[in-house]
């Protein structure tokens, strides 16, 4: 007897207000690590109508041009037109100081930069070992951004969202029932024109790549609020670093410890612990030991070793749990120094993680499959 269920995940475009913030914060992380691999960074960004605010803690051997980093990032995301009421020329306020010496004492000795629990997840339902609804949602907004940047659809403006409802039979994705897209655009373009163009140039190519049939155009919703969206970005929705943690991870398929990633150097285990957990989960699935895996770890501020670690296979294991654990815990030293060294995390690689998700792209070291 077939078991039919549905699952929906969302993603946001690179010009979404929260993602602007994530990318500015991670551009600062990259600049700090490029200047000083042992730099400590914890930076939050806020954007709103014609205003950017940077706040947090940075300890770095070199003085950084925070305002310049922010302006360069905003410009690269397409906010160059005054009609958006936000641009790379908007006023920027900077409130950044050095890291607390009380925290630094424990971290200097190789301890975790914070406490918390982290989760890693992997599934064999896509080539990326990621959930199908989230992969499709990411690729749709990525393709919308590409259509704007390459002027395939020149009337699109920065910002955007996607939502994908996938049909599952016996825990396997078999079809797409509904797609929701939102993107600001030149008001001279009607919603009907926009919908047809997005269906042909965005929806169909993405779903074809993943061998999924596109739903009928009537099952695609574009700009659901009366079909009109002219001005996106921070002028219409204030953005803050770290508000898209489910988009950044597994689209709701896995539990989440609650800690955001962007704006944090890798001594913060919210980030590095989650990357390590993903690395282990992906390798278990890639090795064929289980179809679906969640890794759980927890850390204490100032301490090197994890407080706890565990594996959940949801009944999909192909080998005994003891065999899976033997394989898993040899993959990576889960002490904080072990993660930093094993995954080579003290490098400027983080700006690119801050859009289209932190997992599922082979360029990141935590996505490597071991032989």
DRENTOR-954340 format. One record per residue (C-alpha): residue number from 1; z, y, x. Coordinates in Angstrom, 1 decimal. Example, Ala and Ser with C-alpha at 12.3 -4.5 7.8 and 13.67 -1.06 7.14 Angstrom:
2
1, 7.8, -4.5, 12.3
2, 7.1, -1.1, 13.7
% end
This chain:
371
1, 0.0, 0.0, 0.0
2, -1.1, 3.4, 1.4
3, 1.5, 6.0, 2.0
4, -0.1, 9.5, 1.5
5, 1.7, 12.6, 2.7
6, 0.9, 16.1, 3.8
7, 2.0, 18.4, 6.6
8, 1.3, 22.1, 7.1
9, 1.6, 24.0, 10.4
10, 0.7, 27.6, 11.3
11, -0.3, 29.6, 14.3
12, -0.9, 33.3, 15.1
13, -3.5, 35.1, 17.1
14, -2.9, 36.7, 20.5
15, -2.8, 40.1, 18.9
16, -0.1, 39.3, 16.5
17, 2.9, 41.7, 17.0
18, 5.4, 38.9, 18.0
19, 2.8, 37.5, 20.4
20, 2.1, 40.9, 21.9
21, 5.8, 41.0, 22.7
22, 5.9, 37.4, 24.1
23, 2.9, 38.2, 26.4
24, 4.4, 41.5, 27.7
25, 7.7, 39.7, 28.4
26, 6.0, 36.8, 30.2
27, 3.7, 39.2, 32.1
28, 6.9, 40.7, 33.5
29, 8.2, 37.2, 34.3
30, 4.9, 36.5, 36.2
31, 5.1, 39.8, 38.1
32, 8.7, 39.1, 39.1
33, 8.0, 35.6, 40.3
34, 4.9, 36.7, 42.2
35, 7.0, 39.2, 44.1
36, 10.1, 36.9, 44.4
37, 10.0, 33.2, 43.4
38, 13.8, 33.3, 42.9
39, 13.7, 36.3, 40.7
40, 15.8, 36.2, 37.5
41, 14.3, 37.6, 34.3
42, 15.5, 37.9, 30.8
43, 13.4, 40.5, 29.0
44, 12.9, 41.3, 25.4
45, 10.0, 43.4, 24.0
46, 9.8, 45.2, 20.7
47, 6.7, 46.8, 19.3
48, 6.2, 48.9, 16.2
49, 4.1, 51.9, 15.0
50, 3.0, 53.7, 18.2
51, 6.0, 52.5, 20.2
52, 7.0, 49.9, 22.7
53, 10.6, 49.1, 23.8
54, 11.5, 46.9, 26.8
55, 15.0, 45.8, 27.4
56, 16.8, 43.1, 29.4
57, 17.9, 42.0, 32.8
58, 15.8, 41.6, 36.0
59, 16.9, 40.8, 39.5
60, 13.9, 40.9, 41.9
61, 13.4, 41.8, 45.6
62, 10.6, 44.2, 44.6
63, 10.6, 47.1, 42.1
64, 8.3, 46.3, 39.2
65, 6.2, 48.7, 37.2
66, 7.3, 47.6, 33.8
67, 5.4, 50.3, 31.9
68, 2.2, 49.5, 33.8
69, 2.6, 45.8, 33.1
70, 3.0, 46.4, 29.4
71, 0.1, 48.8, 29.1
72, -2.3, 46.4, 30.9
73, -1.2, 43.6, 28.6
74, -1.7, 45.6, 25.4
75, -5.1, 46.8, 26.5
76, -6.2, 43.2, 27.3
77, -5.4, 42.3, 23.7
78, -7.8, 44.8, 22.2
79, -5.5, 47.6, 21.2
80, -7.7, 50.4, 22.4
81, -8.6, 52.2, 19.2
82, -6.4, 54.9, 17.8
83, -7.1, 53.8, 14.2
84, -4.7, 50.9, 14.8
85, -1.8, 53.4, 15.2
86, -0.7, 51.4, 18.2
87, -2.4, 51.1, 21.6
88, -2.0, 50.8, 25.3
89, -1.4, 54.5, 25.3
90, 1.6, 54.3, 23.0
91, 5.0, 55.6, 24.3
92, 7.0, 53.0, 26.1
93, 10.8, 53.1, 26.6
94, 12.3, 50.9, 29.3
95, 15.9, 49.7, 29.3
96, 16.1, 47.0, 32.0
97, 18.9, 46.4, 34.4
98, 20.1, 43.7, 36.8
99, 21.3, 40.3, 35.7
100, 25.1, 39.9, 35.1
101, 26.8, 38.9, 38.4
102, 29.0, 36.5, 36.4
103, 25.9, 34.5, 35.3
104, 24.3, 34.8, 38.8
105, 27.2, 33.0, 40.5
106, 26.5, 29.7, 38.7
107, 22.8, 30.0, 38.8
108, 22.7, 30.8, 42.6
109, 24.2, 27.3, 43.1
110, 21.5, 25.6, 41.2
111, 23.2, 25.6, 37.8
112, 21.6, 26.2, 34.4
113, 21.1, 29.9, 33.4
114, 22.4, 29.2, 29.9
115, 23.8, 26.5, 27.7
116, 21.9, 24.8, 24.8
117, 19.9, 21.8, 23.6
118, 16.2, 21.3, 24.0
119, 13.7, 18.9, 22.5
120, 10.3, 17.6, 23.7
121, 7.8, 15.8, 21.5
122, 4.5, 14.0, 21.8
123, 2.3, 12.0, 19.4
124, -1.0, 10.1, 19.9
125, -2.8, 11.6, 16.9
126, -4.8, 14.1, 19.1
127, -6.2, 14.1, 22.6
128, -3.6, 16.7, 23.5
129, -0.8, 14.4, 22.4
130, 0.2, 17.1, 19.9
131, 0.4, 17.1, 16.0
132, -3.0, 17.6, 14.3
133, -1.9, 20.4, 12.0
134, -0.6, 22.5, 14.8
135, -3.6, 21.8, 17.2
136, -6.0, 22.9, 14.4
137, -4.0, 26.0, 13.7
138, -4.0, 27.0, 17.3
139, -7.7, 26.4, 17.8
140, -8.5, 28.4, 14.7
141, -6.8, 31.5, 15.8
142, -8.1, 31.0, 19.3
143, -11.6, 30.8, 17.9
144, -11.0, 33.9, 15.8
145, -9.9, 35.8, 18.9
146, -13.0, 34.6, 20.8
147, -15.2, 35.7, 17.9
148, -13.8, 39.2, 18.1
149, -13.7, 39.5, 21.9
150, -17.3, 38.2, 22.4
151, -18.5, 40.2, 19.4
152, -19.7, 37.1, 17.5
153, -17.9, 38.7, 14.6
154, -17.7, 42.3, 15.9
155, -15.9, 43.7, 12.8
156, -12.8, 41.7, 13.4
157, -9.7, 43.5, 14.6
158, -6.7, 42.4, 16.7
159, -4.0, 40.3, 15.0
160, -4.4, 37.2, 12.8
161, -2.9, 34.0, 11.4
162, -3.8, 30.5, 10.5
163, -2.2, 27.7, 8.4
164, -3.5, 24.2, 8.1
165, -2.5, 21.5, 5.5
166, -3.4, 18.0, 6.8
167, -3.5, 14.8, 4.7
168, -1.8, 11.8, 6.3
169, -2.3, 8.1, 5.3
170, 0.3, 5.7, 6.8
171, 1.3, 8.4, 9.3
172, -2.2, 9.1, 10.6
173, -4.1, 12.3, 9.9
174, -7.2, 11.6, 7.8
175, -8.3, 14.9, 6.4
176, -7.8, 18.7, 6.0
177, -6.9, 19.7, 2.4
178, -6.5, 23.5, 2.8
179, -6.9, 26.2, 5.5
180, -5.5, 29.7, 5.3
181, -6.8, 32.4, 7.6
182, -5.8, 36.0, 7.9
183, -7.4, 38.6, 10.1
184, -7.8, 42.4, 9.9
185, -11.3, 43.7, 9.8
186, -13.6, 46.8, 9.3
187, -13.3, 47.8, 5.7
188, -17.0, 48.0, 5.4
189, -17.1, 44.2, 5.4
190, -16.3, 42.5, 2.0
191, -13.9, 39.6, 1.7
192, -16.8, 37.4, 0.6
193, -18.8, 38.3, 3.7
194, -15.7, 37.7, 5.9
195, -14.9, 34.4, 4.4
196, -18.4, 33.0, 4.8
197, -18.5, 34.2, 8.4
198, -15.2, 32.7, 9.3
199, -16.0, 29.4, 7.5
200, -19.3, 29.1, 9.5
201, -18.2, 30.5, 12.9
202, -14.6, 29.4, 13.0
203, -13.6, 26.7, 10.6
204, -16.5, 24.3, 10.9
205, -16.8, 24.3, 14.7
206, -13.1, 23.8, 15.2
207, -12.8, 20.9, 12.7
208, -16.0, 19.3, 14.1
209, -14.5, 19.2, 17.5
210, -11.6, 17.2, 16.2
211, -13.8, 15.0, 14.0
212, -12.2, 16.2, 10.8
213, -14.3, 17.2, 7.8
214, -14.1, 20.8, 6.8
215, -12.7, 21.4, 3.3
216, -15.0, 23.1, 0.8
217, -15.2, 26.8, 1.3
218, -13.3, 27.2, -2.0
219, -10.4, 25.5, -0.3
220, -10.2, 28.1, 2.5
221, -8.1, 31.2, 1.7
222, -8.9, 34.3, 3.7
223, -6.6, 37.3, 3.6
224, -4.7, 36.0, 0.6
225, -3.2, 39.4, -0.3
226, -6.1, 40.6, -2.6
227, -8.5, 39.8, 0.2
228, -7.9, 43.1, 2.0
229, -6.5, 43.7, 5.5
230, -7.8, 46.6, 7.5
231, -5.0, 47.5, 10.0
232, -3.0, 44.8, 11.7
233, -0.7, 44.8, 14.7
234, 2.6, 46.6, 15.2
235, 1.7, 49.4, 12.8
236, 1.8, 47.0, 9.9
237, 4.5, 44.6, 11.2
238, 7.1, 45.2, 13.9
239, 7.1, 42.5, 16.6
240, 9.9, 41.1, 18.8
241, 9.9, 38.6, 21.6
242, 10.9, 35.0, 20.7
243, 10.2, 35.0, 16.9
244, 7.5, 32.3, 16.9
245, 9.5, 29.4, 18.3
246, 7.9, 26.8, 15.9
247, 4.4, 28.0, 16.6
248, 5.3, 27.9, 20.4
249, 6.4, 24.2, 20.2
250, 5.4, 21.5, 17.7
251, 4.6, 23.2, 14.4
252, 7.7, 21.8, 12.7
253, 7.2, 18.1, 13.7
254, 10.1, 18.1, 16.1
255, 13.7, 19.4, 16.0
256, 14.3, 22.7, 17.9
257, 17.3, 23.8, 19.8
258, 16.8, 27.4, 18.8
259, 16.1, 29.0, 22.1
260, 12.9, 31.0, 22.7
261, 10.8, 30.7, 25.9
262, 9.1, 33.9, 26.6
263, 10.6, 36.6, 28.8
264, 12.8, 34.1, 30.7
265, 12.5, 32.8, 34.2
266, 12.6, 29.0, 34.6
267, 16.3, 28.9, 35.6
268, 16.9, 29.4, 31.8
269, 16.9, 25.9, 30.5
270, 15.8, 27.0, 27.1
271, 12.5, 27.2, 28.8
272, 12.5, 24.7, 31.7
273, 14.5, 22.1, 29.9
274, 12.1, 22.1, 27.0
275, 9.2, 21.8, 29.4
276, 10.8, 18.9, 31.1
277, 11.4, 17.2, 27.8
278, 7.8, 17.6, 26.8
279, 6.7, 16.2, 30.2
280, 8.7, 13.0, 29.6
281, 7.7, 12.6, 25.9
282, 4.0, 13.1, 26.7
283, 4.0, 10.5, 29.5
284, 5.8, 7.9, 27.3
285, 3.1, 8.2, 24.7
286, 0.2, 8.5, 27.2
287, 1.5, 5.2, 28.8
288, 1.3, 3.5, 25.4
289, 5.0, 2.8, 25.1
290, 5.3, 4.5, 21.7
291, 3.1, 6.3, 19.2
292, 5.5, 9.2, 18.7
293, 8.5, 10.3, 20.8
294, 11.1, 13.0, 20.8
295, 13.2, 13.7, 23.9
296, 16.6, 15.3, 23.6
297, 18.5, 17.1, 26.4
298, 21.4, 19.5, 26.6
299, 22.8, 21.7, 29.4
300, 25.9, 23.8, 30.2
301, 25.7, 27.2, 31.8
302, 26.3, 27.0, 35.6
303, 26.1, 23.2, 35.8
304, 23.2, 21.4, 37.4
305, 23.0, 18.1, 35.5
306, 22.3, 17.7, 31.8
307, 25.2, 17.2, 29.5
308, 23.3, 14.6, 27.6
309, 19.8, 13.0, 27.2
310, 18.3, 10.7, 24.7
311, 15.0, 9.2, 23.4
312, 13.9, 8.8, 19.7
313, 10.7, 6.8, 19.0
314, 10.8, 6.8, 15.2
315, 10.2, 3.1, 15.0
316, 6.8, 3.4, 16.8
317, 7.9, 1.9, 20.1
318, 5.6, -0.8, 21.7
319, 8.3, -1.9, 24.3
320, 12.0, -2.1, 24.1
321, 14.0, 1.1, 24.2
322, 15.6, -0.1, 27.5
323, 12.2, -0.4, 29.1
324, 11.1, 3.0, 27.7
325, 14.3, 4.6, 29.1
326, 13.8, 2.9, 32.5
327, 10.3, 4.5, 32.7
328, 11.3, 7.9, 31.2
329, 14.3, 8.8, 33.4
330, 12.4, 8.0, 36.6
331, 9.6, 10.5, 35.7
332, 11.6, 13.6, 36.6
333, 15.0, 14.6, 38.0
334, 16.5, 16.4, 35.1
335, 19.0, 18.5, 37.1
336, 18.0, 22.1, 37.0
337, 16.8, 22.2, 40.7
338, 15.0, 18.9, 40.0
339, 13.0, 20.4, 37.1
340, 12.2, 23.6, 39.0
341, 10.9, 21.6, 42.0
342, 9.4, 18.6, 40.1
343, 7.3, 20.8, 37.8
344, 6.8, 23.6, 40.4
345, 8.1, 26.2, 37.9
346, 8.9, 29.1, 40.2
347, 5.3, 30.4, 40.0
348, 3.6, 33.2, 37.9
349, 2.1, 30.8, 35.2
350, 3.8, 32.1, 32.1
351, 1.7, 34.8, 30.5
352, -0.9, 32.2, 29.4
353, 1.8, 30.1, 27.7
354, 2.7, 33.0, 25.4
355, -0.3, 32.5, 23.1
356, -1.7, 29.4, 21.3
357, 1.4, 27.4, 22.1
358, 3.3, 26.3, 25.2
359, 2.2, 22.6, 24.9
360, -1.1, 20.8, 24.6
361, -3.1, 22.5, 27.4
362, -3.8, 20.5, 30.6
363, -3.4, 23.6, 32.8
364, 0.3, 23.6, 32.5
365, 2.3, 21.4, 35.0
366, 4.5, 19.9, 32.2
367, 1.3, 18.5, 30.6
368, 0.4, 16.4, 33.6
369, 0.1, 12.6, 32.9
370, 1.3, 10.6, 35.9
371, -0.7, 7.6, 37.1
% end
